Amino acid sequence: MTVLLAHIRRYAAAWVFAAVAGAAVSLFCAVVPTGWGLDEQSHVARAYQVSRAIPLPYVREDGKTLGASVPEKIMAVEAAGFSASNGVDRGAPSWQRADFSNRAQVHELNAQVVERGDPTVDYDVSNASASSFVPYLPAAVGMRVGSVLGADVGTTMLLAKLLNGLVFVALGTIAVAVLAPFRARWLFFVVGLLPETVFQAAYVTADSYTDGIALLFAAAVTRLAVDRRPVSVTLLVGTVAAALGMAAAKPTYVVLVLALLAIPGVRMLPGRLADRVGRPALVGKAVAAGMIVAVGAVALVVLRLVGNSTVAIAATYDRGADSGAQVEYLLHHPLHVPVVLWRTVEVFGLSWTESLTGNFGYNTVHQVEPFVTMCIVTVVLAAFHAERLRRVVGLTFLVGSLVAGFAVIGALYLTFNAPGDPMAVGVQGRYFIPLLAPFVLGLAALVPVRLAMRERHAAIVFPVLSTVALLASGVLWLSFLY
C-alpha cells in the first residue's frame, strides 16, 4: 500500500491530466455533432479507407486529386454536419444562432446501418493526404469495431472519435509522467489541456495524434536535458519511438529532432554503458546522430509516399497554385521569402492566437477573450516555472520550433498560393500546437527569469486554470448548439 501511495503521489500530475483530459475529450466527443470538425470530411474518408486496410488514397479520374471510396451513409452524416456548421451567421451572438439546426435529420442519418453492398461515393481526400496512414489508425480501429458489431453510423462515428481521443489522452499522460520529478511537467500539462488541443482530440483528424506524439517527444528531450541521473534504456528507446512516430505523422515537425544533438553526449548512453565505453561524450553524440538519421529516413519515406499531396490539394482548390513554378519564382526572387513570412504573420498572427487556444469547428466558435488571455498567461507561467534548460538546448528548441513553423507556412504557401502571391493563406494557429511546448521552453531558457512557486501551489494553480478554460469552452460550445 505504501508503494502504491508513493507511486500515485509521484505521478499525481499525470493522473490528474488523464482524468481532466479524458473527461473533456469524452464530453466534446459526445456533444460535437459529426462533421463539425475542421476538414473532418476528408479525414473521416481517410480513416475509413485505412479501416479497410488501404493505407494510401488513390488518384482520381482527373489524374490529380486523391480519393477514397466511402459508404454514402457515412458521408451523408458528414455532409449534413458541414452544411449546418457552415450555414450559420458567424457574426451573431451565441443565444441567437442555434447552430445545430438539422438535429432531426442528423438523428435519422445516424440511425442507419452500413451494410455490405451499400453504395459508396468517390470522395476527394486531397486535404488529408499530407499525412501517412499512421495518425488515422485509432479512428480506423473504431470504425472497424463498429462495422464488426453491426453498429449504426452514429455509434460507429462515436467509437472512431473516442478511440482517436483516447490515443491523444494516453500520449499526453505519458508525456506528463515522463517529467514527473520535474517542474517542467506543468508546461506539458497545460499545453495538452488547451481547449483547442482537446477539441482536436474529439473529432476524427490526423492532428490529435500529431499533437500527442509531438508533446511526448518534446517531453522526452526535456527529460534528457534536465535530469542529472543516469539515463535509462527505457527513456532512450521511448525518445526514438516518439521521434519516429512524429516522422510518421507529419514530417514537417521532424526538424525538432535536431535538439538531440544539443544534449550532452554522455546523456545519450545508458548509465552502465557510459561507464564502460571510452570517450562516452563522443559515442553519445554518435548515438544522437544515428537517431536523427533514422528519423530522417522515415520522414523521407513518408514524404515520398505523400509527395503528390501538394498537387492534389492545389487541384482541389484551383487557386492557381503550382508548387514547381512557385519554387522557381522564389529561387529567382529570394528576397520575396522573408516578405511573404512577414506579411503572413502581420495579417494572420492575431487569428493564430485565437486558433491556438480555442477556435472550435467550421462554425467558428472562438474562445471568449478573457479565457484566451488566461490560456496564454498559463502557458507562459508554466514555461518560466519549469527548470531552465541549458542555453544550447533552449536555443535548439527555439530555432527548431521557428524553422518548423516557417516550414508549415512554406508548405501551405506552395500548396494554396499562385506563384508570387504576397502572403500565404490557409495557415491556422492549430498547426503550431506541436511546436508550442519546445518554443516557450526555448524562449524561457534565454531569459534569465524564473517563476518561484511552491510545488503544492503549482499543483493547484495549473490544473485549476486549465480546467476553468475547458469548462468555459464547454459552456460556450453548448450555448451555440442549444
Secondary structure as UniProt FT lines:
FT   HELIX           2..10
FT   HELIX           12..31
FT   TURN            34..35
FT   TURN            38..39
FT   HELIX           40..51
FT   TURN            52..53
FT   STRAND          58..59
FT   TURN            61..62
FT   STRAND          66..71
FT   HELIX           72..86
FT   TURN            90..91
FT   HELIX           94..97
FT   TURN            101..102
FT   HELIX           103..110
FT   TURN            116..117
FT   STRAND          120..124
FT   HELIX           126..128
FT   TURN            129..130
FT   HELIX           134..136
FT   HELIX           137..149
FT   HELIX           153..178
FT   TURN            179..181
FT   TURN            183..184
FT   HELIX           185..192
FT   HELIX           195..200
FT   TURN            201..202
FT   HELIX           207..226
FT   HELIX           233..249
FT   HELIX           251..262
FT   HELIX           265..268
FT   HELIX           271..276
FT   HELIX           280..305
FT   TURN            306..308
FT   HELIX           309..317
FT   HELIX           323..332
FT   TURN            334..335
FT   HELIX           336..358
FT   STRAND          359..360
FT   TURN            361..364
FT   STRAND          365..366
FT   HELIX           369..385
FT   HELIX           391..416
FT   TURN            419..420
FT   HELIX           429..432
FT   HELIX           433..445
FT   HELIX           455..481
//
